Amino acid sequence: MKKVSKLEAVLWNIAFPGFTQLLTGQYIKGVLFVVLEFIMNVNSHFNRAIMLSFLGEIRQAEMVVDYQWLMFYPCIYMFSMWDAYRFAMPDGEKYSYLPFVFGAYLVTVGLMVSPKVTFLGIHPGPIFLPMIFLVPGLLMGGIIKQILKIWYRNSKTGT
């Protein structure tokens, strides 16, 4: 199996879930992620909602998107990135899953509340609000990861 850097692994999976797995020879897992992404994308009308959102047609994006299908997307998307990262990370790296997990949680929350949220007169909608919610999710997961690493290191040294 081909070895990739952590950055390369994550970037390929940001482009499309499953690409890193295919690149590294994990064909069954890679095809599964690609198929899941395709099924969720088509059934949620995600690409249409993305296009409408980038064209400034937020209300239309809200009308075309199927929230029931789209709510599966953040967890599969972030899990495929975590899986790619995990394959590339060195043995012994601890708690690296936390930013991915909290990112998935908060993107899902952002998606759920997106029909109701407007700030400063701007309604971000079902595409941009979840993207905004990713940032605090990654930060929260990163902070918790650092706290746990310190706690783990201190528990090993007895301090």
PENORMO-V411345 format. One record per residue. RES is the residue in one letter. PHI is phi in degrees with one decimal (999 if undefined). D_LAST is the distance of its C-alpha to the last C-alpha in whole Angstrom. Layout:
RES/PHI/D_LAST + RES/PHI/D_LAST
This chain:
M/999/41 + K/-71.5/40 + K/-94.1/37 + V/-126.8/37 + S/-75.7/34 + K/-60.7/32 + L/-64.6/34 + E/-61.0/37 + A/-60.2/36 + V/-69.3/35 + L/-63.4/38 + W/-63.7/41 + N/-76.8/39 + I/-66.1/40 + A/-60.6/43 + F/-166.3/44 + P/-56.6/42 + G/104.5/42 + F/-62.7/43 + T/-63.7/40 + Q/-61.9/40 + L/-66.1/44 + L/-61.6/43 + T/-94.9/41 + G/85.6/43 + Q/-91.1/42 + Y/-66.8/45 + I/-63.8/45 + K/-63.8/42 + G/-61.3/43 + V/-64.2/47 + L/-60.1/45 + F/-62.9/43 + V/-62.6/46 + V/-64.7/48 + L/-60.3/46 + E/-60.5/46 + F/-63.0/50 + I/-60.7/50 + M/-66.6/48 + N/-63.1/49 + V/-66.0/53 + N/-71.5/53 + S/-91.3/51 + H/61.9/53 + F/-62.0/50 + N/-62.2/52 + R/-63.9/55 + A/-64.3/52 + I/-62.3/50 + M/-60.0/54 + L/-61.7/55 + S/-62.8/52 + F/-69.7/52 + L/-88.1/56 + G/84.3/55 + E/-97.3/56 + I/-63.1/53 + R/-62.3/55 + Q/-65.3/57 + A/-60.1/54 + E/-63.4/53 + M/-75.0/56 + V/-85.8/56 + V/-71.7/52 + D/-101.1/52 + Y/-62.7/48 + Q/-60.8/48 + W/-78.6/48 + L/-66.9/46 + M/-67.9/43 + F/-74.0/42 + Y/-60.4/42 + P/-57.9/39 + C/-70.0/37 + I/-66.1/39 + Y/-60.5/39 + M/-70.3/35 + F/-66.5/34 + S/-65.3/37 + M/-67.6/35 + W/-61.3/31 + D/-61.2/33 + A/-65.1/34 + Y/-61.6/31 + R/-61.2/29 + F/-63.4/32 + A/-90.2/32 + M/-77.4/28 + P/-69.5/26 + D/-60.0/25 + G/89.7/21 + E/-69.2/21 + K/-108.9/19 + Y/63.2/20 + S/-70.1/23 + Y/-72.8/26 + L/-60.9/24 + P/-61.0/26 + F/-66.3/29 + V/-65.0/29 + F/-67.8/29 + G/-60.5/32 + A/-62.4/34 + Y/-59.1/33 + L/-72.5/34 + V/-62.7/37 + T/-62.9/38 + V/-61.6/38 + G/-58.7/40 + L/-65.0/42 + M/-63.7/43 + V/-91.3/43 + S/-55.9/45 + P/-65.2/48 + K/-105.2/48 + V/-96.0/46 + T/-140.0/47 + F/-134.1/46 + L/55.2/48 + G/76.9/51 + I/-108.9/49 + H/-106.4/49 + P/-68.7/47 + G/79.8/48 + P/-77.8/47 + I/-106.1/46 + F/-74.7/44 + L/-63.7/42 + P/-59.5/40 + M/-63.6/40 + I/-64.8/38 + F/-67.2/36 + L/-61.7/35 + V/-59.9/33 + P/-64.5/31 + G/-63.6/30 + L/-64.8/29 + L/-64.2/27 + M/-60.1/25 + G/-62.1/24 + G/-65.7/23 + I/-66.5/21 + I/-63.2/19 + K/-58.8/19 + Q/-65.6/17 + I/-61.1/15 + L/-66.6/14 + K/-64.0/14 + I/-64.4/11 + W/-59.8/9 + Y/-64.6/10 + R/-62.7/9 + N/-68.5/5 + S/-69.8/6 + K/-75.4/8 + T/-92.1/6 + G/80.2/4 + T/-97.5/0
